[in-house]
Amino acid sequence: MTMVNHLRCAAANYIQVLLVLLTFASAMPAQAAITVQEINTSSEVKAWLVEDYTQPLITISFAFRGGSTQDPSAKEGAVRLMSALLDEGAGELDSDAFQEQLDDAGAEVHFDVGPDAVYGSLRVLADSKDNAFALLKRAIEQPRFDQAAVDRIRAQLTSNIIAEAKDPSTAATIAWRKAIYGDHPYSRREEGTEQSLAAVTASDLKALHTHLFARGNLTIAVAGAIDAEALKRDLDQTFGSLPSDALLMEVADAAPKLGQEIRIPYALPQDRMHLAYPGINRKDPQFFAAFLMNHILGGGSFTSRLWNEVREKRGLAYGIESSLVNNEHASALIIETSTRPNRAAEALSLIRTEVRRIAEEGVSEEELEAAKKNIIGGYAINALNSSSAIADTLVANQLDGMGIDYIERRKQLIQVVTVEDVRSAASYLLSADPAVMIVGPPIDERKG
């Protein structure tokens, strides 16, 4: 490595350490009030802003609706490949030059993909924001997709796919999605396969970028040392030249296919179990009743019923949890655990019993009040404890259609939930026959 490269790496490491330290230093107190401003620019770019001058740091998070569900047929993984290339050269800057200028600006830029959106973020010291925003503009407007970079990043992704093929969790996840979602885009792998990635061309990537990156499907949140007027100018300069409307393929809503059992033989010392029940839309009036119910059932970790019954009383598992999974086009309540193969039937029966009990009997006042206290108290700690967390939370709230005052309203929405509300939500979600997947040794190899 040349002396120049040594110095460049040292400078980049210093910047990263400084940004991390500032992030921790700027973590907001758990009970700090957060004022969210709505920003509307002259180019019709919209954003939510939380001003915070405790440290000279700015974080921007954003999302373009339309994630891996927009992969072309037989070219799964194309959107992920595209997102991984956004900071591998843009405009007149090739990959090396772009990365050098990012280092010079002291900026961190990241891109990622989910099933429903392409996500991005920028974190930078306030006095370096102009150069950083200019680089972000290049990345989202003029990615190069140079063939050398395409081949290099594709090789990295393919290498990961090959390595993960030896992991039983990967095989289980693939089978689970296919069984639950059939031919829906949610059944496909976001990272693609060796074959599908090999089929993706630079032209495909350019077309995806053109279709996805538009102001009409853009969601932005900013937290840090910047005021509304300065942010308006920066947003106009950074995002204002994007096309007005995206060209997205229509994605249908999907309901998980329940009432089935999927067994995947694999030489494991334990059985891994997944159960899927109906979910609930984020905007459903019963959502918080369902959220509290799930916390009591298995989402509250050490305090949940499933943890107490399956792990504490009987030692059938090291851990067990339930969660509400909400995507744009499908929702589900998922229970996951692992247990010894010779105790799998017992564990599964016990899970079903606890699910049936909460569906039929509901919860107690004491359980509900404890869950409310835990959920309300944990929100600031988990979702609002730094500029990055705040920006990410505000993007998620916008994507979910929660409204700019949601952080203020959330506590009240939780407090008004009654025991009867929880019982109704539990009956609605947990009375169905679930889909069950068990990954572990074949039946004839199990030992008592």
Disulfide bonds with the S-S distance in Angstrom:
none
